[in-house]
Amino acid sequence: MKPIVERFFRYVGIDTQSTWEAETVPASSNEFVLGQMLVDELKALGIENAWMDDKSYVFAKIPSNQDHPVPPVAFFAHLDTAPDESGANVNPRIIENWNGTDIVLNEDKQIILSKEEFPSLQNSIGKDLIVTDGNSLLGADDKAGVAEIMDAAEYLCTHPEFPHGDVLICFTPDEEIGNSTEYIPIENIPAKYGYTMDGGELGEINFETFNAATAIVTIHGTAIHPGEARGKMKNAILLANDFINHLPWRESPVNTDGYEGFYHVTDINGTVDRAQLTIALRDFTDEGYARRKQRVQEIADHLNQYYGENTFCVEVDDYYFNMGKEVEKYPEVKDYALKAMEMAEVTPVILPIRGGTDGSSISFMGIPCPNIFMGSANSHSIYEYCTIQSMEKASEIIRNIIWLFAR
């Protein structure tokens, strides 16, 4: 088995699933376990200053071997896996030289991975696939990214002739629940440029993300015995439904793609007396972002005219912003990434991220940070897979970026 695959299998063997209900950082204590494993492996490579802090952020620095100034470059990936599917007892297997036929992930449960249901699979014909057994997600998001950064670090440490400036490494916790950069000590990453290895399939590269906010709509009802309710009861649950019906259906996630933004109701809970909606607001443009915030408030104002003042109360919090606004200030960070792909004979597929990434926040912390593929598809799912060839190309692209900055 190739070293990069051995690493990957080792990492996915540790259950680091995040949970939204977590009250600790990291959300999973196993992120400490994986983090310490990585620190130990980095030190074994000769990187003496690898360490982990009390929230399981892992840091390392490979010092420059050049006698002229070279801008330091950082590479990021995250330790946790998504809450959507189990991350326990991951049982990956390799399908060598896949011939395009259906892949039975789990015969007992009749879980089948097919290119008819997942058309992008056809891009992997002839490749070596790593798949699940249908009982968990694979964890390539983002342990493939971790393995690729570690593979590139090993190459630098075992090839002292390879030119490089300072190379910084950072593995973050809790990215899947949005906390990965909330506690990041950015002073421990003295880099001028950065790249997250957290994209999708071969060639994908992202210079833009959504602007993202969370709207909390609190609905105040009136509870009374249903036998005496006529003209008196205000059922907050039904009022919440009325609010949802005022959101534009055509601007929900199921009806949007590309650069189209959306309103996404992610949670509803409550009683007759009080209910609460959580709505994700997403848009790539500042104008659209402001419009979505305004629209939520306008719906509340309209319904308050009918149901009574302060029946609906809205609070909107910014979550992250479009990193494109920062990345575009540094054309070299984009140019070198694209050149690195060209050197690896990989065709860039430039896409906006319809979600977030560590790079969103990191870019606004002073390190412009595009996102590069790590070779997986169907993330957060039991149908998740990646290809060995894509992982190898991602590691090669990391090395190419480092070389380009150092030349």
N, C-alpha and C positions, 0 to 999 in steps of 0.2 A: 504494500500500500504506500502511496506517495506521502511524503512528510506533511504536506499541507492538508491532506485528507485525514491522516492520523491525528493531527492537531484538532481539526474540526470535529471528528468523532469524539475525541476526549472532552471537548468543550460542551457539546450537546448532551453529553452524559450527565451533566450537572443541571438540575432543575432550577432555573433562575426566573421562573414565571413571576411577573409583577401582578399585583392586585390593586384595584381601585380603592379597596377598603383599608389598605395598609396605613398604619399610623407611625411607621418608622421609615427611616432612610438608611439603607436601601429597603425596598418593600419586601425583599426576600433575603433571609440570612445567607442563602447559598450564593448570593452575589459576592459576599466576602470570600466564600470558598473558591469560586472561580477567579476572583481578583487575586487571591494569594497564590493560586496556581500560576497565574500569568506573571506575577512578580518573581516567583521562583524560576520560571522558565527564562524570563528576561535576564535575571542575574546569572543563570547558567550559561547564557550567551556571552557573558562578560560585561553586561550593562550594569555597573555597580550601583548607579543611583536610581534603580527602579524601586518604587514604593507605593503603598496604598494608604489612604487616609481613613479617618474614622467613619466615613460614609461610603466606603468602597470605591472611591475614585482611584484609578490606577494611573500612575505617572512614570514616565521614563524618558531619558535623554541619551541619544547617541551623539557624542561630541563630534564637531567638524574635524575632518582630516585635511582641510585646505589651508593654504597660507595666505589667502586673500578673503575679504569679506564675502560671505554668502548669506542671504536671508534665511533665517531659520523657518522650517516648515513643520507643521503638526499634522498628525493623522489621528482620526477619532473613530471609535466604534462603541457600541453599547453592550452591556453585559446581560441585560434582562431579555426575556421573551414575553410575548403578548398575553394578556389575560384571556383572549378569545378561546383558546384551546389549551388543553393540558400540555405542560412542558416536562412532565414526569415520565420516566422510563422510556425515553426516546430510543427507538430502535431503528437506526438508519441502515439502509442497504444500498449497494451500488448495482446499477443495471448498466453493464458495459456495452458500448456501441449500440445504443438503443435503436431498434429497427422501425419504430413508428407504430407498433401494435399497442393495444390497450395494456395498461399496467395494473394488475390486480394487487392493490395495496394490502387488502385484508379479505381473504376468501370467505371466512366465516360471516363477516358483516357485508360482504359483497360491495366493498368500497373500491371503486375503479377510477384510475387516472387515465383519461383519454384525451386525444387532441381534438375530438369533436366537441367535448364539453369545455376544454381549455385550449383554444386554438394556438396560443403562443407556444405550446409544446412542440409543434412541428419544427420550430427553429432548433430543436435539440436532437433531431434525428441524426444518428451517427455519433452522438456525444455520449459521455459516461454520466448517467444521472444518479443523483443521490435522492432517495425518496423515503417516506415514512412507512410505518406499518399500519397506518390508518387509525391508530389509537392516540396520537398526539400530533402537535405540529412538529416540524423538523428542527426549527431553531436557527435556520440559516440567517434569519433576520434577528440578531445581527452577528451570530457567531461565525458565519462565513467571513464577515468583515473583520472580526477579531483575528481569525486564522490567517487572513491575507496580510494584515499588518504585521503579525508575528512572523510570517514567512518572509516578508520583505526585510524585517529586522534581522532575522537569522542570516539572510544573504549579505547584508552590510557587514555583519560581525565576522562572517567567514570569508569575506572578500575585501581585505583592507585596502586593496588597490582601487576599489570602486570609489569615485569622487563624490563627496557629499558634504554639505554644511551641517549645522546642528539639526538633528531630526528629533522632534518631540512626539511622544506617544501618549494618548490619553484614552482610557476606557471608562465609560460613564455608566452609572446605575440608572434604572427607572425611566429610561427613555420612553417606553411604551405607555407610561401613565403620565407623561408630560413633566416629569420632575428632574430630568437628566441634567439640566443646566441651572436649576434653581439654586443649588448650593455649590456650584463648581468654583473652586478657587482659581480664577483665571490667571492670577499672578504666577501660578505654577506652570503655566504654558507660555513661555516667552517667545512666541512665534509671530512672524509677520504674515504668514499665509497658513491656511489650513484646508483640509479635505476630510469630509466624513465618508467612510466606506459603508454606506447604508442604503444604496439604491437597489434597483431591481435586476433585470436581465442584462445579458452581455451588451455593452455599448451605451447603456443608459447613463446620462449625465444631467444633473439638475443645477441650474443657476437661479431658479426662482421657486418660491413657496407661496402658499396662501398668506394673506393677512388673516389672523384668526382671533376671534373673541368668543366668549361664553356669555350668553344672556340667561339670567335666572328670573323667571316670571313667577311671582308669588300671587296666588289668588285667594282672597279672603271671602269665605262664604258665610252663610248663616245656617246653623244646624237647629233643627226643631223636630219634634216627633212627626213622623211622616203622616200620621193620622190627622194632624192639625196643620199640615204644611201649605195648604192652598194660599197663594199670595204672600207667603212669608219666607219659605225656605229658599236659600241660594246655595245650590249644590256645587261646591268648588270643583269637584271632579268633572261635572258636566260643563262648567264654565271653562275649564282648561281645554276641554275638547273643542269648545267654540273658538278659543284662541288659536288652536292648531289649524282649524278649518279656515282661518283667515290668512294663514301663511300660503304663499304661492306654490301650488303643487308642482308646477313645472320647474321650480327652482329648488327641488329636493335632490339629494345625492343620486337617487335612482334615475333621475332624468337629466343629469348633467355630466359633462366630461371636459377634457381640455382645459381651457382658460375660463370656463363657466363656474361661477360661485354658487353657493347654496345656503339654505336654511336646513338644519338637521336637528330634529327633536331627538335627544339622546336619552332622556329620562323623564318619567312622570311619577309622582307619588303624592299621596294625600288622603284626606277624608272629606266628608261633606263640609266641614267647617273651614278647612284650609288645604290647599294643594299647591304643588310647585312643579314647574316645567324647567328643564334645562335644554337650551337650544344652542347648538354650535353654529356660529356665523362665519362664513368663509368667502373671501374674494381676493383676487389678485391685484386689483387696482385700488388706490386710495379712495377714489370716488365711489366705487361699488361697495367698498367696505363701510364707508360712512352711510351710504344709502341703506344698507342692511340693518345697521344699528338704529337708524332713524325709523325704518319700517316697523321694527318690533315695538318701538315706543308709540308709534302712530296707531298700531292695532290696539295697544293697551288704552290709549286715550279715547279711541272710538268706542271700545266696549265699556269703558267707565261711564260714558255718557248714557248708556243704556242700563247698565247694572248698578250704577252708583259710584260716586267718587271714591278712589283708592281701593276699589275692588281688585284691580290689577295693578301690581307694582313691579317695575322692571329695574334690574341692576345688570349692567354690562361691564365686563372686565376684559381688557385686552390680554391675549394669550401669547401670541408671537406675531412678528411682522414679516413681510416679504423680504427675504434676504437679498433678492435681486437689487434692491436699492443700495445695498452696501457692496455687493460683489461687482457691480458695474463700475464702481470707482477704481477698481484694480484690474484692468484688462489682462494683465500678465497672468493672474491666477486662473483666468479662463483659457487664455492662449496656451499655457503650458499643459493644462489638463488635456486639451484637444490634441496638442502635439504629441503628448505621451501616448494617447490612444493610436494616433497615426503610426508612431514608432512600433507599437505592438500589433499593427495591422488589424485594428478594431475600428469599425465604423461608428462614429458617435451618433447616438440617438438623443437629441436634446429635447427634454420634456420638462414641463413645470411639475413640481411635486404637489399632488393633490392631498396634502397633509403636511405634517411638520417633520423636522429633523433637527438634530443637535445644531447643525450649521445655521439654522434660523437665528437662534439666540446668540451663538458664538460670533456670527458676522456682526451683530450689533454690539458685541463686546470688544471690537477692534481687530478681530482676525477674520478677514473675508474667507468664507468657507463653503465652497460648492460641495455637491454630493455626487459620489461616483458609485457605479454599480458594484454589487458584490456577487451577483450571479444567480440570484434566486427568483422564484416566482410563486404566486399564490401564498404570500406571507399571511401569517395569523390563522392558518388553515391546516387541516390534516392532509390537504392536497399539496402542501408546500414541497418544492423540490429545488435543487440547484444542480449545476453541472460542474464537474471537476475542471473542465477546460476553461470555463468562465472564471472560476476561482484563481486558476493559474494566471490568466490574463490580467485579472485585477491586481494580483501581486506584482506582475511585471510592470503594470502601469504605475504603481506606487514607486517602484525603482526608477522608472523613466522620469517621473516628476522630480524626484530627488536629484537625478543626474542633470536635468535641464536647469534647475536652479543653481547648481554648483559649477556649471561649465564656464 
